[in-house]
Amino acid sequence: MKKILLIEDNPDVRENTAEILALAGYEVSTAENGKLGVEAATASLPDLIICDIMMPVLDGYGVLHLLSKNHTTESIPFIFLSAKSERSDVRKGMEMGADDFITKPFDDIELLNAVESRLKKAEIIKKEYGAGAEGINQMLLDSEGMRDLEKVTSRQVTKNYRKKDMIFSEGDTPAGLYFLRSGKAKSYKSHELGKDLITRMLQPGDFFGYISLLEDTLQKESTEALEDCEVVIYPKEDFIKLIFQSQSASKQFVQLLTGKISEEQDRLLSLAYSSVRKRTADALLVLKKRYHDGSDKDFSMAISRDDLANMVGTATESLIRTLSDFREEGLINIQGSVITITNEEKLLRMRN
């Protein structure tokens, strides 16, 4: 049973509103002024708060301000209840973070619809989404109030790319949000002197191409297929609507997108301060972490020396010499373009 806290100084309104909510199946507690309401909210952590604006001791704006500063109550849905219907009052409440605004007098249906709507949105905020295409499809369904998955998936485009095909290039106009369903790909930035730096090695389940959408700019990097790939492209309009119109979905989506940030930051720190040997060892370990199938076999992967050098951030010749040293030291085996890690422990303990 959902718990609702009603903060209202008028005893008749408080009693009648509480009765309506109780008859609808909610567990209702009440407070007769703002100060008592803040104390009750902090102590009981209700699922939703309905609060009058004009009250003695502490008005509704003060209640919302105090609760929004407390991390235990900041996410509780908050509905203002007031006889004041001026546009400025509504605007002030919404700017402070209120979720809804009901003016007195109101009917039972209006109240219950507002309560049900806010509780449903609160459930979406708490909902855990998967990290793949199914996760974002469900977010689109929830944020748009849809029940039919086909209405969402019909707007998506699935494309197949062959090895070395460009998925998009730096400077292109963004087509949408990209999701790698199968295969391997690389994202990289090109220097004006013709050198490339691989910024990310993509594996199935990764989203990419979203930075330009968030910043509303042209693509900031290029992405190329390393092998045959299947890519799902979500329309730009869906992405923008998801991020900027649905607080709950955007919160979940940002969590999905930022899952790899600490890993990328560590790699950039290594690029800045580590030796070529150390960076090469780290690059090989990154490849294993992202592409190993989980078996007990030694990890092997075919990768061009140019691509690996662009991961390491060094000249191809320096990379080849370092790989030769690693082979002589028993750290790796090399068979054509295939590199096999044979001593992961020593790579992990590689000194700068």
LUMMIZA-657691 format. One record per residue (C-alpha): residue number from 1; residue in three letters; x, y negated, z. Coordinates in pm, 1 decimal. Layout:
% residues N
[r NUM; ALA; [X; Y; Z]]
...
% end
This chain:
% residues 352
[r 1; MET; [0.0; 0.0; 0.0]]
[r 2; LYS; [140.1; -337.8; -105.9]]
[r 3; LYS; [192.0; -594.4; 170.1]]
[r 4; ILE; [77.3; -953.8; 116.6]]
[r 5; LEU; [152.9; -1247.5; 345.1]]
[r 6; LEU; [-105.9; -1527.2; 333.5]]
[r 7; ILE; [6.9; -1864.1; 471.0]]
[r 8; GLU; [-293.0; -2097.9; 505.1]]
[r 9; ASP; [-384.6; -2355.0; 771.2]]
[r 10; ASN; [-760.1; -2365.1; 697.6]]
[r 11; PRO; [-914.2; -2082.4; 906.0]]
[r 12; ASP; [-1215.2; -2033.8; 675.4]]
[r 13; VAL; [-1004.2; -2013.4; 359.1]]
[r 14; ARG; [-752.2; -1792.5; 537.6]]
[r 15; GLU; [-1018.8; -1550.6; 658.5]]
[r 16; ASN; [-1207.7; -1532.7; 327.8]]
[r 17; THR; [-894.7; -1489.7; 116.6]]
[r 18; ALA; [-755.7; -1221.9; 347.6]]
[r 19; GLU; [-1087.0; -1034.7; 327.9]]
[r 20; ILE; [-1083.6; -1038.7; -53.5]]
[r 21; LEU; [-728.3; -902.9; -61.5]]
[r 22; ALA; [-801.4; -636.8; 200.3]]
[r 23; LEU; [-1108.4; -516.4; 9.5]]
[r 24; ALA; [-885.3; -483.0; -298.6]]
[r 25; GLY; [-662.7; -240.4; -108.9]]
[r 26; TYR; [-378.2; -465.0; 5.3]]
[r 27; GLU; [-227.3; -478.5; 352.6]]
[r 28; VAL; [-268.7; -843.5; 453.7]]
[r 29; SER; [-96.6; -1043.4; 725.2]]
[r 30; THR; [-158.8; -1413.6; 785.9]]
[r 31; ALA; [15.0; -1721.5; 921.8]]
[r 32; GLU; [-151.9; -2051.4; 1009.3]]
[r 33; ASN; [133.2; -2283.2; 919.1]]
[r 34; GLY; [455.1; -2293.7; 719.6]]
[r 35; LYS; [691.2; -2240.3; 1012.3]]
[r 36; LEU; [511.2; -1925.6; 1126.0]]
[r 37; GLY; [491.4; -1816.2; 762.8]]
[r 38; VAL; [868.4; -1832.0; 715.6]]
[r 39; GLU; [920.2; -1633.6; 1035.1]]
[r 40; ALA; [664.1; -1372.1; 926.2]]
[r 41; ALA; [813.6; -1339.7; 576.6]]
[r 42; THR; [1163.9; -1293.3; 713.9]]
[r 43; ALA; [1050.4; -1035.8; 967.7]]
[r 44; SER; [812.9; -825.8; 754.5]]
[r 45; LEU; [948.0; -876.9; 398.3]]
[r 46; PRO; [609.6; -859.9; 222.3]]
[r 47; ASP; [571.1; -761.5; -141.4]]
[r 48; LEU; [408.9; -1096.8; -224.5]]
[r 49; ILE; [345.4; -1431.7; -56.1]]
[r 50; ILE; [43.8; -1658.1; -110.2]]
[r 51; CYS; [103.1; -2000.8; 40.2]]
[r 52; ASP; [-95.3; -2323.3; 72.4]]
[r 53; ILE; [89.3; -2646.2; -6.2]]
[r 54; MET; [-54.5; -2903.2; 236.7]]
[r 55; MET; [3.6; -2764.5; 587.0]]
[r 56; PRO; [117.5; -2897.0; 925.1]]
[r 57; VAL; [465.6; -2835.0; 1069.6]]
[r 58; LEU; [610.1; -2722.6; 732.5]]
[r 59; ASP; [440.9; -2761.3; 395.0]]
[r 60; GLY; [439.7; -2502.8; 116.8]]
[r 61; TYR; [730.4; -2661.1; -68.3]]
[r 62; GLY; [938.7; -2633.0; 247.0]]
[r 63; VAL; [839.5; -2268.1; 286.1]]
[r 64; LEU; [945.2; -2185.8; -69.1]]
[r 65; HIS; [1271.3; -2378.4; -28.7]]
[r 66; LEU; [1369.5; -2192.1; 288.3]]
[r 67; LEU; [1273.0; -1849.5; 156.7]]
[r 68; SER; [1459.5; -1904.8; -171.1]]
[r 69; LYS; [1778.6; -1973.1; 27.5]]
[r 70; ASN; [1756.5; -1642.0; 210.9]]
[r 71; HIS; [1889.1; -1345.7; 6.7]]
[r 72; THR; [1643.4; -1107.8; 177.5]]
[r 73; THR; [1338.1; -1311.2; 70.3]]
[r 74; GLU; [1450.3; -1496.5; -243.6]]
[r 75; SER; [1308.0; -1237.9; -484.4]]
[r 76; ILE; [963.4; -1201.8; -320.1]]
[r 77; PRO; [692.4; -1317.6; -567.2]]
[r 78; PHE; [544.9; -1649.6; -449.4]]
[r 79; ILE; [203.7; -1793.9; -540.1]]
[r 80; PHE; [102.1; -2144.5; -442.2]]
[r 81; LEU; [-257.9; -2193.5; -327.2]]
[r 82; SER; [-382.3; -2550.9; -310.5]]
[r 83; ALA; [-669.4; -2789.1; -370.5]]
[r 84; LYS; [-423.6; -3018.3; -547.3]]
[r 85; SER; [-452.7; -2973.7; -921.8]]
[r 86; GLU; [-237.3; -3261.5; -1043.2]]
[r 87; ARG; [6.1; -3162.6; -1317.5]]
[r 88; SER; [297.8; -3305.0; -1116.1]]
[r 89; ASP; [222.3; -3069.9; -824.7]]
[r 90; VAL; [211.5; -2768.4; -1053.9]]
[r 91; ARG; [535.8; -2874.6; -1221.8]]
[r 92; LYS; [712.5; -2929.4; -888.3]]
[r 93; GLY; [608.4; -2587.0; -761.5]]
[r 94; MET; [721.9; -2410.7; -1076.7]]
[r 95; GLU; [1051.2; -2598.0; -1087.9]]
[r 96; MET; [1119.0; -2485.0; -731.7]]
[r 97; GLY; [1070.9; -2123.8; -835.8]]
[r 98; ALA; [706.9; -2043.1; -766.3]]
[r 99; ASP; [569.2; -1757.7; -976.7]]
[r 100; ASP; [211.9; -1884.0; -1005.1]]
[r 101; PHE; [-22.6; -2163.0; -895.2]]
[r 102; ILE; [-390.8; -2120.0; -806.3]]
[r 103; THR; [-611.2; -2420.3; -736.6]]
[r 104; LYS; [-902.6; -2419.8; -493.8]]
[r 105; PRO; [-1181.2; -2338.7; -530.7]]
[r 106; PHE; [-1103.8; -2008.7; -700.8]]
[r 107; ASP; [-1303.8; -1692.9; -761.2]]
[r 108; ASP; [-1215.5; -1340.8; -651.8]]
[r 109; ILE; [-1114.7; -1223.4; -999.2]]
[r 110; GLU; [-880.3; -1516.5; -1055.6]]
[r 111; LEU; [-701.0; -1446.1; -727.1]]
[r 112; LEU; [-675.6; -1071.3; -776.9]]
[r 113; ASN; [-556.5; -1103.0; -1137.5]]
[r 114; ALA; [-278.0; -1337.8; -1029.3]]
[r 115; VAL; [-174.4; -1105.0; -748.0]]
[r 116; GLU; [-175.7; -795.8; -968.2]]
[r 117; SER; [20.9; -969.7; -1243.4]]
[r 118; ARG; [294.2; -1089.0; -1006.4]]
[r 119; LEU; [325.2; -752.0; -835.1]]
[r 120; LYS; [364.9; -578.6; -1171.7]]
[r 121; LYS; [641.6; -817.8; -1274.6]]
[r 122; ALA; [814.1; -760.8; -941.1]]
[r 123; GLU; [811.6; -386.7; -1009.0]]
[r 124; ILE; [977.4; -444.8; -1346.7]]
[r 125; ILE; [1255.9; -642.7; -1177.6]]
[r 126; LYS; [1329.7; -348.6; -949.0]]
[r 127; LYS; [1307.9; -98.1; -1230.2]]
[r 128; GLU; [1624.2; 80.4; -1338.8]]
[r 129; TYR; [1679.6; 97.4; -1714.6]]
[r 130; GLY; [1905.0; 336.8; -1895.6]]
[r 131; ALA; [2220.7; 205.5; -2058.2]]
[r 132; GLY; [2130.3; 314.5; -2411.1]]
[r 133; ALA; [1882.2; 237.3; -2686.4]]
[r 134; GLU; [1602.0; 391.9; -2480.8]]
[r 135; GLY; [1677.6; 144.8; -2202.1]]
[r 136; ILE; [1646.2; -164.6; -2417.8]]
[r 137; ASN; [1336.6; -25.7; -2591.1]]
[r 138; GLN; [1172.7; 14.3; -2250.4]]
[r 139; MET; [1275.6; -339.0; -2154.4]]
[r 140; LEU; [1111.9; -472.8; -2470.6]]
[r 141; LEU; [797.5; -276.5; -2391.6]]
[r 142; ASP; [783.3; -409.4; -2036.1]]
[r 143; SER; [864.0; -769.6; -2121.4]]
[r 144; GLU; [603.0; -784.8; -2399.4]]
[r 145; GLY; [335.9; -586.7; -2217.2]]
[r 146; MET; [328.0; -323.6; -2492.1]]
[r 147; ARG; [227.7; 36.8; -2449.2]]
[r 148; ASP; [323.9; 167.3; -2791.8]]
[r 149; LEU; [694.0; 233.3; -2843.7]]
[r 150; GLU; [643.1; 240.4; -3220.5]]
[r 151; LYS; [556.7; -131.7; -3216.2]]
[r 152; VAL; [902.6; -201.8; -3079.0]]
[r 153; THR; [1103.9; 49.3; -3281.0]]
[r 154; SER; [938.0; -52.6; -3608.5]]
[r 155; ARG; [1118.0; -387.0; -3585.5]]
[r 156; GLN; [1460.4; -227.1; -3553.6]]
[r 157; VAL; [1690.9; -138.8; -3840.2]]
[r 158; THR; [1915.5; 167.0; -3838.6]]
[r 159; LYS; [2218.3; 156.0; -4066.8]]
[r 160; ASN; [2488.8; 408.2; -4148.5]]
[r 161; TYR; [2846.3; 294.7; -4203.2]]
[r 162; ARG; [3135.7; 490.5; -4352.2]]
[r 163; LYS; [3485.8; 488.7; -4211.8]]
[r 164; LYS; [3650.8; 144.8; -4260.4]]
[r 165; ASP; [3317.9; -20.7; -4347.5]]
[r 166; MET; [3272.7; -368.1; -4193.6]]
[r 167; ILE; [2968.7; -379.3; -3966.4]]
[r 168; PHE; [3006.4; -756.2; -3950.5]]
[r 169; SER; [3290.2; -1005.4; -3989.7]]
[r 170; GLU; [3408.0; -1300.9; -3787.5]]
[r 171; GLY; [3215.1; -1607.3; -3906.2]]
[r 172; ASP; [2904.8; -1414.0; -4016.9]]
[r 173; THR; [2559.4; -1530.3; -3912.8]]
[r 174; PRO; [2436.3; -1290.5; -3639.5]]
[r 175; ALA; [2168.4; -1051.9; -3760.8]]
[r 176; GLY; [2076.3; -929.8; -3414.0]]
[r 177; LEU; [2193.7; -714.0; -3127.0]]
[r 178; TYR; [2397.0; -409.0; -3233.2]]
[r 179; PHE; [2387.8; -67.7; -3065.0]]
[r 180; LEU; [2631.2; 209.6; -3159.5]]
[r 181; ARG; [2430.1; 531.1; -3164.6]]
[r 182; SER; [2707.5; 756.4; -3298.2]]
[r 183; GLY; [3066.7; 735.7; -3415.2]]
[r 184; LYS; [3355.7; 508.8; -3317.0]]
[r 185; ALA; [3417.8; 144.1; -3404.3]]
[r 186; LYS; [3651.5; -138.0; -3312.7]]
[r 187; SER; [3592.9; -507.3; -3247.9]]
[r 188; TYR; [3882.3; -741.1; -3316.4]]
[r 189; LYS; [3982.5; -1103.5; -3363.4]]
[r 190; SER; [4207.1; -1222.1; -3642.8]]
[r 191; HIS; [4482.5; -1480.1; -3606.3]]
[r 192; GLU; [4543.9; -1740.5; -3876.0]]
[r 193; LEU; [4881.2; -1572.8; -3946.8]]
[r 194; GLY; [4702.3; -1249.9; -4038.3]]
[r 195; LYS; [4756.0; -1059.8; -3711.4]]
[r 196; ASP; [4463.9; -878.9; -3547.7]]
[r 197; LEU; [4396.9; -809.0; -3181.2]]
[r 198; ILE; [4152.6; -531.6; -3098.6]]
[r 199; THR; [3928.0; -663.5; -2822.7]]
[r 200; ARG; [3716.0; -354.1; -2771.7]]
[r 201; MET; [3702.4; 9.8; -2872.7]]
[r 202; LEU; [3336.7; 102.9; -2913.2]]
[r 203; GLN; [3183.1; 438.9; -2833.4]]
[r 204; PRO; [2826.5; 572.8; -2866.2]]
[r 205; GLY; [2601.2; 391.4; -2620.4]]
[r 206; ASP; [2774.4; 52.9; -2648.8]]
[r 207; PHE; [2598.4; -274.7; -2730.7]]
[r 208; PHE; [2797.8; -534.5; -2923.1]]
[r 209; GLY; [2759.9; -860.3; -3113.5]]
[r 210; TYR; [2567.4; -1024.7; -2832.4]]
[r 211; ILE; [2806.6; -1307.9; -2739.5]]
[r 212; SER; [2726.2; -1502.4; -3055.9]]
[r 213; LEU; [2353.9; -1456.6; -2987.8]]
[r 214; LEU; [2385.2; -1588.1; -2633.7]]
[r 215; GLU; [2590.5; -1887.3; -2748.0]]
[r 216; ASP; [2392.5; -1938.0; -3071.9]]
[r 217; THR; [2708.2; -1940.6; -3283.7]]
[r 218; LEU; [2853.5; -1748.1; -3575.3]]
[r 219; GLN; [3015.1; -1412.0; -3499.5]]
[r 220; LYS; [3328.7; -1465.7; -3291.0]]
[r 221; GLU; [3493.7; -1137.6; -3390.1]]
[r 222; SER; [3476.1; -862.8; -3649.6]]
[r 223; THR; [3360.2; -504.6; -3600.4]]
[r 224; GLU; [3470.9; -217.1; -3824.1]]
[r 225; ALA; [3379.7; 151.0; -3828.7]]
[r 226; LEU; [3668.9; 379.7; -3733.2]]
[r 227; GLU; [3468.0; 679.0; -3853.3]]
[r 228; ASP; [3118.7; 737.6; -3986.1]]
[r 229; CYS; [2880.2; 545.0; -3758.9]]
[r 230; GLU; [2508.4; 506.8; -3701.4]]
[r 231; VAL; [2416.1; 160.0; -3574.8]]
[r 232; VAL; [2081.2; 27.7; -3452.2]]
[r 233; ILE; [2024.5; -346.5; -3507.7]]
[r 234; TYR; [1766.4; -517.8; -3287.1]]
[r 235; PRO; [1625.1; -837.7; -3444.6]]
[r 236; LYS; [1768.7; -1163.6; -3315.1]]
[r 237; GLU; [1418.2; -1282.2; -3225.8]]
[r 238; ASP; [1361.2; -980.6; -2998.8]]
[r 239; PHE; [1691.2; -1038.3; -2821.4]]
[r 240; ILE; [1626.9; -1410.2; -2765.2]]
[r 241; LYS; [1276.4; -1343.0; -2637.6]]
[r 242; LEU; [1404.4; -1072.7; -2405.1]]
[r 243; ILE; [1677.4; -1291.0; -2255.8]]
[r 244; PHE; [1507.2; -1628.1; -2233.4]]
[r 245; GLN; [1140.8; -1544.8; -2174.9]]
[r 246; SER; [1155.6; -1248.3; -1938.5]]
[r 247; GLN; [1343.6; -1304.2; -1614.1]]
[r 248; SER; [1312.9; -939.5; -1512.5]]
[r 249; ALA; [1430.8; -793.3; -1841.5]]
[r 250; SER; [1714.3; -1043.9; -1879.9]]
[r 251; LYS; [1844.4; -955.4; -1534.9]]
[r 252; GLN; [1854.1; -587.0; -1622.2]]
[r 253; PHE; [2000.6; -648.8; -1965.2]]
[r 254; VAL; [2279.7; -867.3; -1829.6]]
[r 255; GLN; [2369.5; -583.4; -1593.3]]
[r 256; LEU; [2395.4; -348.4; -1890.3]]
[r 257; LEU; [2610.9; -588.9; -2087.5]]
[r 258; THR; [2850.7; -671.6; -1805.8]]
[r 259; GLY; [2921.9; -312.6; -1708.2]]
[r 260; LYS; [3253.0; -311.3; -1896.6]]
[r 261; ILE; [3375.2; -661.0; -1806.6]]
[r 262; SER; [3615.7; -561.2; -1527.2]]
[r 263; GLU; [3772.8; -301.7; -1757.4]]
[r 264; GLU; [3826.0; -561.7; -2029.6]]
[r 265; GLN; [3968.8; -813.6; -1782.5]]
[r 266; ASP; [4224.3; -558.7; -1661.6]]
[r 267; ARG; [4329.0; -492.8; -2019.7]]
[r 268; LEU; [4372.0; -862.3; -2095.8]]
[r 269; LEU; [4582.6; -903.7; -1781.0]]
[r 270; SER; [4802.0; -616.7; -1899.7]]
[r 271; LEU; [4838.8; -780.0; -2242.4]]
[r 272; ALA; [4962.9; -1097.7; -2077.2]]
[r 273; TYR; [5216.1; -953.8; -1833.0]]
[r 274; SER; [5303.3; -590.0; -1908.0]]
[r 275; SER; [5585.6; -449.8; -2121.9]]
[r 276; VAL; [5519.8; -280.5; -2455.3]]
[r 277; ARG; [5579.0; 60.6; -2293.6]]
[r 278; LYS; [5329.1; -11.3; -2018.8]]
[r 279; ARG; [5072.8; -156.4; -2259.7]]
[r 280; THR; [5108.3; 143.2; -2492.2]]
[r 281; ALA; [5055.8; 383.9; -2202.7]]
[r 282; ASP; [4750.7; 185.5; -2091.4]]
[r 283; ALA; [4607.8; 182.9; -2445.0]]
[r 284; LEU; [4637.3; 560.9; -2471.0]]
[r 285; LEU; [4465.7; 598.8; -2134.5]]
[r 286; VAL; [4186.2; 363.4; -2244.7]]
[r 287; LEU; [4129.3; 577.2; -2553.1]]
[r 288; LYS; [4106.5; 888.4; -2338.3]]
[r 289; LYS; [3868.2; 723.1; -2093.5]]
[r 290; ARG; [3636.1; 610.8; -2370.3]]
[r 291; TYR; [3646.3; 907.2; -2607.0]]
[r 292; HIS; [3738.9; 1219.1; -2409.9]]
[r 293; ASP; [3469.0; 1484.0; -2436.8]]
[r 294; GLY; [3510.2; 1598.1; -2076.1]]
[r 295; SER; [3668.6; 1932.4; -2158.3]]
[r 296; ASP; [3983.5; 2067.3; -1993.3]]
[r 297; LYS; [4178.2; 2039.8; -2318.2]]
[r 298; ASP; [4445.3; 1775.7; -2365.5]]
[r 299; PHE; [4293.0; 1464.2; -2518.1]]
[r 300; SER; [4363.6; 1415.3; -2887.9]]
[r 301; MET; [4253.6; 1138.8; -3122.0]]
[r 302; ALA; [4333.6; 1032.4; -3475.2]]
[r 303; ILE; [4411.4; 661.2; -3483.3]]
[r 304; SER; [4614.6; 454.9; -3726.4]]
[r 305; ARG; [4938.2; 303.7; -3601.1]]
[r 306; ASP; [4815.2; -39.6; -3708.0]]
[r 307; ASP; [4499.2; -4.9; -3496.6]]
[r 308; LEU; [4691.1; 117.5; -3195.3]]
[r 309; ALA; [4943.8; -164.9; -3235.3]]
[r 310; ASN; [4653.1; -411.1; -3248.8]]
[r 311; MET; [4521.3; -263.3; -2925.8]]
[r 312; VAL; [4859.6; -294.0; -2759.4]]
[r 313; GLY; [4921.3; -639.9; -2897.8]]
[r 314; THR; [5256.8; -568.1; -3059.3]]
[r 315; ALA; [5414.8; -515.3; -3400.4]]
[r 316; THR; [5349.8; -180.4; -3566.3]]
[r 317; GLU; [5724.1; -108.8; -3577.5]]
[r 318; SER; [5756.1; -161.3; -3200.7]]
[r 319; LEU; [5456.5; 62.1; -3140.9]]
[r 320; ILE; [5603.6; 342.4; -3354.2]]
[r 321; ARG; [5935.4; 327.1; -3166.5]]
[r 322; THR; [5752.6; 341.7; -2832.5]]
[r 323; LEU; [5545.0; 641.7; -2943.7]]
[r 324; SER; [5864.0; 818.5; -3051.3]]
[r 325; ASP; [6012.8; 755.5; -2706.1]]
[r 326; PHE; [5697.5; 891.0; -2542.1]]
[r 327; ARG; [5717.1; 1206.0; -2754.7]]
[r 328; GLU; [6080.8; 1263.1; -2661.7]]
[r 329; GLU; [5990.1; 1216.7; -2294.1]]
[r 330; GLY; [5714.7; 1478.7; -2321.0]]
[r 331; LEU; [5429.3; 1237.0; -2262.0]]
[r 332; ILE; [5254.2; 1289.4; -2595.6]]
[r 333; ASN; [5253.7; 1501.8; -2907.7]]
[r 334; ILE; [5217.4; 1353.0; -3254.8]]
[r 335; GLN; [5076.0; 1535.4; -3556.4]]
[r 336; GLY; [5024.0; 1295.0; -3844.2]]
[r 337; SER; [4777.5; 1030.8; -3723.0]]
[r 338; VAL; [4665.2; 1248.8; -3430.1]]
[r 339; ILE; [4809.0; 1164.7; -3088.3]]
[r 340; THR; [4770.4; 1415.8; -2804.1]]
[r 341; ILE; [4828.2; 1315.5; -2442.3]]
[r 342; THR; [5027.4; 1591.2; -2272.5]]
[r 343; ASN; [5130.8; 1421.7; -1947.3]]
[r 344; GLU; [4861.2; 1185.7; -1827.8]]
[r 345; GLU; [5013.5; 1158.6; -1480.6]]
[r 346; LYS; [5334.6; 1002.9; -1609.4]]
[r 347; LEU; [5141.7; 764.3; -1830.6]]
[r 348; LEU; [4941.5; 655.0; -1528.2]]
[r 349; ARG; [5262.5; 596.9; -1331.7]]
[r 350; MET; [5433.2; 411.9; -1614.8]]
[r 351; ARG; [5625.6; 115.4; -1473.5]]
[r 352; ASN; [5640.7; -225.0; -1634.2]]
% end
